[in-house]
């Protein structure tokens, strides 16, 4: 497969040079991807996998309240920021993509998908994209792939996205990526994957742009690793809500959130510790003690950590109760 791909690559570069369009300077991202929108929440997402290093750094683009872009094959990264700018100015996805394609001399080598905040989608697959290459649009989504093992990959992604309609958007996108791999995936194999999710409302705060931003840059099983990271991210969403509840003095909510996180990762010491803190702050010291004991046994640094919490107001128990926990 390696020699065949090298021959194919040399042929492609030679063809590009002969057309004098400068695409040989662009990064490769022969891959499969999906851009999608949740019609209920308004969230938008891009999911992607490739046998190429760090695919998420060049393929996936998104802006809250505006839209998402996947740009692949011989990647022209300008489609990301320029496409988002056009959609931010009210240009629908199809028109925005058409405008950029028309001015791109290397369009025959491009594969791109746009989705805007209203759910309009558009996809383009250049005539020189390596087969199996195809894009397919449905309600609130577009799936696209090039250099696939077979022509079943793109339909499999679309079918999975529709079938798992009850899932949250990020998990739904993951099912589409899994389906692509099960159908054959990239003819070269697997290496990297990425998932971003942006919200339905525009924001001026850059740190609020992405609700989920996960990348697996180099891994033997990137889809499985990305799925694991998504589960971790969901658990830490509970942890973050627990922290906010602690700040607000709502120990009942904090306990519920920390407990939900711990159920997802029962061996995670961080989650156990903060659940025990919430129990202690709720006056349930006896329930908290065995949890603290287990955590301290696994890592004594947590025992030092607990002594530093009362001055900050995060742990609101008496000195006597603190001594009982430590001893």
ChimeraX attribute file (.defattr): number of C-alpha atoms within 10 A of each C-alpha:
attribute: neighborCount
match mode: 1-to-1
recipient: residues
	/A:1	9
	/A:2	8
	/A:3	8
	/A:4	8
	/A:5	12
	/A:6	11
	/A:7	12
	/A:8	13
	/A:9	13
	/A:10	11
	/A:11	12
	/A:12	17
	/A:13	16
	/A:14	13
	/A:15	14
	/A:16	18
	/A:17	13
	/A:18	10
	/A:19	12
	/A:20	12
	/A:21	14
	/A:22	13
	/A:23	21
	/A:24	16
	/A:25	11
	/A:26	13
	/A:27	17
	/A:28	19
	/A:29	26
	/A:30	28
	/A:31	29
	/A:32	31
	/A:33	33
	/A:34	32
	/A:35	32
	/A:36	34
	/A:37	31
	/A:38	21
	/A:39	14
	/A:40	8
	/A:41	11
	/A:42	19
	/A:43	23
	/A:44	33
	/A:45	32
	/A:46	33
	/A:47	28
	/A:48	30
	/A:49	36
	/A:50	32
	/A:51	23
	/A:52	20
	/A:53	18
	/A:54	20
	/A:55	26
	/A:56	26
	/A:57	13
	/A:58	18
	/A:59	29
	/A:60	24
	/A:61	26
	/A:62	27
	/A:63	29
	/A:64	25
	/A:65	21
	/A:66	26
	/A:67	34
	/A:68	32
	/A:69	33
	/A:70	31
	/A:71	26
	/A:72	32
	/A:73	26
	/A:74	22
	/A:75	23
	/A:76	23
	/A:77	20
	/A:78	12
	/A:79	24
	/A:80	22
	/A:81	15
	/A:82	15
	/A:83	31
	/A:84	27
	/A:85	16
	/A:86	19
	/A:87	25
	/A:88	18
	/A:89	11
	/A:90	13
	/A:91	16
	/A:92	22
	/A:93	27
	/A:94	18
	/A:95	15
	/A:96	23
	/A:97	26
	/A:98	15
	/A:99	13
	/A:100	15
	/A:101	19
	/A:102	10
	/A:103	9
	/A:104	15
	/A:105	14
	/A:106	22
	/A:107	22
	/A:108	17
	/A:109	21
	/A:110	25
	/A:111	30
	/A:112	28
	/A:113	31
	/A:114	33
	/A:115	33
	/A:116	30
	/A:117	28
	/A:118	16
	/A:119	21
	/A:120	20
	/A:121	27
	/A:122	26
	/A:123	25
	/A:124	21
	/A:125	23
	/A:126	18
	/A:127	14
	/A:128	18
	/A:129	22
	/A:130	19
	/A:131	15
	/A:132	17
	/A:133	25
	/A:134	25
	/A:135	22
	/A:136	20
	/A:137	18
	/A:138	16
	/A:139	12
	/A:140	19
	/A:141	27
	/A:142	28
	/A:143	32
	/A:144	29
	/A:145	33
	/A:146	31
	/A:147	22
	/A:148	27
	/A:149	18
	/A:150	16
	/A:151	18
	/A:152	17
	/A:153	28
	/A:154	29
	/A:155	19
	/A:156	20
	/A:157	30
	/A:158	24
	/A:159	14
	/A:160	19
	/A:161	27
	/A:162	15
	/A:163	13
	/A:164	15
	/A:165	12
	/A:166	10
	/A:167	13
	/A:168	13
	/A:169	24
	/A:170	23
	/A:171	17
	/A:172	22
	/A:173	30
	/A:174	25
	/A:175	22
	/A:176	28
	/A:177	30
	/A:178	19
	/A:179	22
	/A:180	26
	/A:181	21
	/A:182	13
	/A:183	19
	/A:184	16
	/A:185	28
	/A:186	24
	/A:187	19
	/A:188	17
	/A:189	17
	/A:190	21
	/A:191	21
	/A:192	25
	/A:193	33
	/A:194	26
	/A:195	26
	/A:196	23
	/A:197	27
	/A:198	26
	/A:199	25
	/A:200	20
	/A:201	13
	/A:202	15
	/A:203	14
	/A:204	8
	/A:205	7
	/A:206	9
	/A:207	8
	/A:208	13
	/A:209	20
	/A:210	18
	/A:211	18
	/A:212	16
	/A:213	16
	/A:214	19
	/A:215	22
	/A:216	22
	/A:217	18
	/A:218	16
	/A:219	17
	/A:220	12
	/A:221	14
	/A:222	21
	/A:223	24
	/A:224	15
	/A:225	16
	/A:226	22
	/A:227	21
	/A:228	12
	/A:229	16
	/A:230	19
	/A:231	16
	/A:232	14
	/A:233	17
	/A:234	16
	/A:235	21
	/A:236	19
	/A:237	17
	/A:238	20
	/A:239	25
	/A:240	16
	/A:241	16
	/A:242	27
	/A:243	22
	/A:244	15
	/A:245	19
	/A:246	22
	/A:247	13
	/A:248	11
	/A:249	17
	/A:250	16
	/A:251	22
	/A:252	15
	/A:253	18
	/A:254	29
	/A:255	25
	/A:256	18
	/A:257	26
	/A:258	28
	/A:259	23
	/A:260	21
	/A:261	27
	/A:262	23
	/A:263	13
	/A:264	15
	/A:265	16
	/A:266	12
	/A:267	11
	/A:268	13
	/A:269	19
	/A:270	16
	/A:271	25
	/A:272	22
	/A:273	24
	/A:274	25
	/A:275	27
	/A:276	25
	/A:277	28
	/A:278	31
	/A:279	21
	/A:280	23
	/A:281	22
	/A:282	18
	/A:283	14
	/A:284	13
	/A:285	19
	/A:286	14
	/A:287	12
	/A:288	22
	/A:289	21
	/A:290	13
	/A:291	20
	/A:292	23
	/A:293	17
	/A:294	13
	/A:295	22
	/A:296	19
	/A:297	12
	/A:298	11
	/A:299	11
	/A:300	11
	/A:301	11
	/A:302	18
	/A:303	18
	/A:304	12
	/A:305	11
	/A:306	18
	/A:307	14
	/A:308	13
	/A:309	14
	/A:310	14
	/A:311	9
	/A:312	8
	/A:313	12
	/A:314	17
	/A:315	19
	/A:316	19
	/A:317	17
	/A:318	10
	/A:319	11
	/A:320	9
	/A:321	16
	/A:322	18
	/A:323	10
	/A:324	12
	/A:325	19
	/A:326	15
	/A:327	9
